[in-house]
Amino acid sequence: MPYTFQFFVTGDDLSKKLIRVIDGISRSLIRRFGSRCRSYSRDYTAYVLASSEVILEPEPDSREAFRIDTYFILNIYQEELKARFGLPKFPAARINGRTFFGEEALELASSLHSLLESSQDMSDRELARAIERIAIGERVEVKSQEPRVSIEGSPPTKAVEPAVKAVSRMASRLTEVLRSLAPPTTTQTDAEKAAEPEIRPPPAPEESVKAPSLEGNVLRAGIMDCLAKLEKLHREGRVSEEEYRRMREIYLSLLE
């Protein structure tokens, strides 16, 4: 049976904790499976989707897919994506029709991380059964070989911190520009409404490309959020054409 764990994160503090645990999961998968672990990432209008997938072989003639999907939700599209994914709030997690929010989503990710950290001596069959138990809500007792990723208010990892700071600086620069602009009273035209960004479905695995690092996903999501806000301001006439082109060029260059 395939198991896909979905995690939905934004820019809040709890999401940052969840991102750190998911990073630990990805590293554990790479340590255990090596080249058998396939990672890919795609940018969409409203989110960045990063996935890690392995194929377990619990029996000689059977194969079971185990995948972690992480949706980095852009802040400007949070409300729209809540409706699309049927989620009242973020961060959240979903597996087999069961949904978890906030600390519960964090606990689910932490349980997966602890299992994978202690799975080096497990067979694929044992690991598949343990993942199945977590997926259906059963508690799995494991002996951690390394310290469990903290779900408390620990400082960001060295990998995440530079990206978070860079996104914060970009958002601050954009905010400074907005404060200097007096928003005119404008009415959105039909053409402008038609130009609203389209939210596309998640990609099929074969269409995906190799995933950037964790900090790369965080950074890209932040840049795309700033770019989406800039496009909205341009449509509303709240930023000059010259300033719009200059800032858009900067953001696009950072996404290359």
C-alpha positions as CSV (number, residue, x, y, z in Angstrom):
1,M,0.0,0.0,0.0
2,P,1.4,3.4,-0.9
3,Y,1.8,6.0,1.9
4,T,1.9,9.7,1.2
5,F,2.4,12.0,4.1
6,Q,1.4,15.6,3.2
7,F,2.6,18.6,5.2
8,F,1.4,22.2,4.7
9,V,3.6,25.0,6.1
10,T,3.7,28.8,6.0
11,G,5.9,31.4,7.6
12,D,4.7,31.2,11.2
13,D,6.9,29.9,14.1
14,L,5.2,26.6,14.3
15,S,5.7,26.0,10.6
16,K,9.4,26.7,11.0
17,K,9.6,24.0,13.7
18,L,7.8,21.6,11.4
19,I,10.2,22.5,8.6
20,R,13.1,21.6,10.7
21,V,11.6,18.2,11.5
22,I,10.8,17.5,7.9
23,D,14.4,18.4,7.0
24,G,15.5,15.7,9.5
25,I,13.1,13.2,7.8
26,S,14.7,14.0,4.4
27,R,18.2,13.5,5.7
28,S,17.2,10.2,7.4
29,L,15.8,8.9,4.1
30,I,19.0,9.8,2.3
31,R,21.2,8.1,4.9
32,R,19.2,4.9,4.8
33,F,18.3,4.6,1.2
34,G,21.0,6.6,-0.6
35,S,20.3,6.7,-4.4
36,R,17.0,4.9,-3.8
37,C,15.6,8.1,-2.3
38,R,14.2,10.3,-5.1
39,S,13.7,14.0,-4.4
40,Y,12.0,16.6,-6.6
41,S,10.6,20.1,-6.3
42,R,8.3,22.3,-8.4
43,D,7.3,26.0,-8.2
44,Y,3.6,26.9,-8.6
45,T,1.7,30.2,-8.5
46,A,0.7,29.8,-4.8
47,Y,3.2,27.3,-3.3
48,V,6.4,25.4,-3.7
49,L,6.0,21.6,-3.6
50,A,9.0,19.6,-2.4
51,S,8.8,15.8,-2.3
52,S,11.0,12.8,-1.2
53,E,10.0,9.3,-2.3
54,V,11.4,5.8,-1.8
55,I,10.1,2.4,-2.9
56,L,10.1,-0.2,-0.2
57,E,10.3,-3.9,-0.9
58,P,8.7,-5.6,2.1
59,E,8.4,-8.9,0.2
60,P,10.4,-10.3,-2.8
61,D,7.6,-9.6,-5.2
62,S,6.0,-6.5,-3.7
63,R,6.8,-2.8,-3.8
64,E,5.3,0.0,-1.6
65,A,5.8,3.7,-2.2
66,F,6.5,6.0,0.7
67,R,6.5,9.7,0.0
68,I,6.7,13.0,1.9
69,D,5.1,16.0,0.2
70,T,5.7,19.4,1.7
71,Y,3.7,22.4,0.5
72,F,5.4,25.7,1.2
73,I,2.4,28.0,1.1
74,L,2.9,31.6,0.0
75,N,1.4,33.9,2.6
76,I,-0.6,36.0,0.1
77,Y,-2.5,32.8,-1.0
78,Q,-3.2,31.3,2.4
79,E,-6.9,31.8,2.4
80,E,-7.4,30.6,-1.1
81,L,-5.4,27.4,-0.5
82,K,-7.2,26.7,2.8
83,A,-10.4,26.4,0.6
84,R,-8.6,24.4,-2.1
85,F,-7.1,21.8,0.3
86,G,-10.0,21.8,2.7
87,L,-7.9,23.0,5.6
88,P,-9.2,25.5,8.1
89,K,-5.6,26.5,9.2
90,F,-1.9,26.0,8.7
91,P,0.4,24.3,9.5
92,A,-1.3,21.0,8.8
93,A,-0.6,17.4,7.9
94,R,-2.6,14.7,6.1
95,I,-2.3,11.0,5.7
96,N,-5.0,8.4,4.6
97,G,-7.8,10.9,5.0
98,R,-6.8,11.8,8.5
99,T,-5.9,15.5,9.1
100,F,-3.7,17.0,11.8
101,F,-3.2,20.7,12.8
102,G,-0.6,22.6,14.6
103,E,1.2,20.6,17.4
104,E,-0.5,17.4,16.2
105,A,1.1,17.8,12.7
106,L,4.4,18.4,14.4
107,E,4.0,15.3,16.5
108,L,3.2,13.2,13.4
109,A,6.4,14.5,11.7
110,S,8.5,13.9,14.8
111,S,7.2,10.3,15.1
112,L,8.2,9.7,11.5
113,H,11.6,11.2,12.0
114,S,12.3,9.1,15.2
115,L,11.3,6.0,13.3
116,L,13.6,6.7,10.4
117,E,16.5,7.6,12.6
118,S,16.2,4.2,14.3
119,S,15.6,2.2,11.1
120,Q,19.1,1.6,9.9
121,D,19.0,-2.0,11.1
122,M,15.4,-2.6,10.0
123,S,14.4,-4.6,7.0
124,D,12.1,-3.0,4.4
125,R,9.3,-5.2,5.7
126,E,9.7,-4.0,9.3
127,L,9.9,-0.4,8.2
128,A,6.8,-0.6,6.0
129,R,4.8,-2.1,8.8
130,A,6.0,0.6,11.2
131,I,5.0,3.3,8.7
132,E,1.6,1.7,8.3
133,R,1.1,1.8,12.1
134,I,1.9,5.5,12.2
135,A,-0.4,6.1,9.2
136,I,-3.4,4.5,11.0
137,G,-2.7,6.3,14.2
138,E,-0.9,3.7,16.3
139,R,2.0,4.6,18.5
140,V,5.4,3.1,17.4
141,E,8.1,2.6,20.1
142,V,11.5,3.1,18.7
143,K,15.1,3.4,20.1
144,S,16.6,6.6,18.7
145,Q,20.2,6.4,17.6
146,E,20.6,10.1,17.5
147,P,18.9,13.0,19.5
148,R,15.4,13.5,18.3
149,V,14.7,16.8,16.5
150,S,13.3,19.2,19.1
151,I,9.8,20.3,18.7
152,E,10.3,23.0,21.3
153,G,11.3,26.6,20.6
154,S,14.9,25.8,19.7
155,P,16.8,28.3,17.4
156,P,16.6,27.6,13.6
157,T,19.2,25.3,12.1
158,K,22.2,26.8,10.4
159,A,20.7,25.6,7.1
160,V,17.4,27.4,7.5
161,E,18.4,30.6,9.3
162,P,20.2,32.3,6.4
163,A,17.2,31.7,4.1
164,V,14.7,32.9,6.6
165,K,16.7,36.1,7.2
166,A,17.1,36.7,3.4
167,V,13.3,36.4,2.9
168,S,12.7,38.7,5.8
169,R,15.0,41.3,4.4
170,M,13.3,41.2,1.0
171,A,9.9,41.5,2.5
172,S,11.1,44.5,4.5
173,R,12.4,46.3,1.4
174,L,9.0,45.7,-0.3
175,T,7.1,47.0,2.7
176,E,9.2,50.2,2.8
177,V,8.3,50.8,-0.9
178,L,4.6,50.2,-0.2
179,R,4.5,52.6,2.7
180,S,5.8,55.4,0.5
181,L,2.9,54.9,-2.0
182,A,-0.6,56.4,-1.6
183,P,-3.1,53.7,-2.7
184,P,-5.5,55.3,-5.2
185,T,-9.1,54.2,-5.4
186,T,-9.2,51.9,-8.3
187,T,-11.7,49.4,-9.6
188,Q,-10.4,46.1,-11.0
189,T,-11.3,45.6,-14.6
190,D,-12.5,42.4,-16.2
191,A,-9.1,42.0,-17.9
192,E,-7.3,42.3,-14.5
193,K,-9.7,39.8,-13.0
194,A,-8.9,37.4,-15.8
195,A,-5.2,37.8,-15.1
196,E,-5.5,36.5,-11.6
197,P,-2.9,33.8,-11.0
198,E,-4.1,30.2,-11.5
199,I,-3.5,27.6,-8.9
200,R,-2.2,24.5,-10.5
201,P,-2.4,20.9,-9.2
202,P,0.6,19.1,-7.8
203,P,2.9,17.7,-10.4
204,A,3.1,14.1,-11.4
205,P,6.5,12.6,-10.2
206,E,7.7,12.0,-13.8
207,E,7.3,15.7,-14.6
208,S,9.3,16.9,-11.6
209,V,12.9,18.0,-11.2
210,K,15.6,17.4,-8.6
211,A,14.7,19.2,-5.4
212,P,16.9,22.1,-4.1
213,S,18.0,22.1,-0.5
214,L,15.7,22.9,2.4
215,E,16.9,26.5,2.6
216,G,16.4,26.8,-1.1
217,N,12.7,25.8,-0.8
218,V,12.2,28.3,2.0
219,L,14.0,31.0,0.1
220,R,12.1,30.4,-3.2
221,A,8.7,30.4,-1.4
222,G,9.6,33.8,0.2
223,I,10.7,35.3,-3.1
224,M,7.6,34.1,-4.9
225,D,5.5,35.5,-2.1
226,C,7.1,38.9,-2.6
227,L,6.8,38.7,-6.3
228,A,3.0,37.8,-6.0
229,K,2.5,40.9,-3.8
230,L,4.4,43.1,-6.3
231,E,2.2,41.8,-9.2
232,K,-0.9,42.6,-7.2
233,L,0.2,46.1,-6.4
234,H,1.1,46.7,-10.1
235,R,-2.4,45.6,-11.2
236,E,-3.9,48.0,-8.6
237,G,-1.7,50.9,-9.8
238,R,-0.1,51.3,-6.5
239,V,3.5,51.0,-7.8
240,S,5.1,52.9,-10.7
241,E,5.9,51.1,-13.9
242,E,9.6,51.8,-13.4
243,E,9.7,50.5,-9.8
244,Y,7.6,47.5,-10.8
245,R,10.0,46.5,-13.6
246,R,13.1,47.0,-11.4
247,M,11.8,45.0,-8.4
248,R,10.4,42.3,-10.7
249,E,13.7,41.9,-12.4
250,I,15.4,41.5,-9.0
251,Y,13.0,38.9,-7.8
252,L,13.1,36.9,-11.0
253,S,16.9,36.9,-11.0
254,L,16.9,35.4,-7.5
255,L,14.6,32.6,-8.7
256,E,17.0,31.6,-11.5
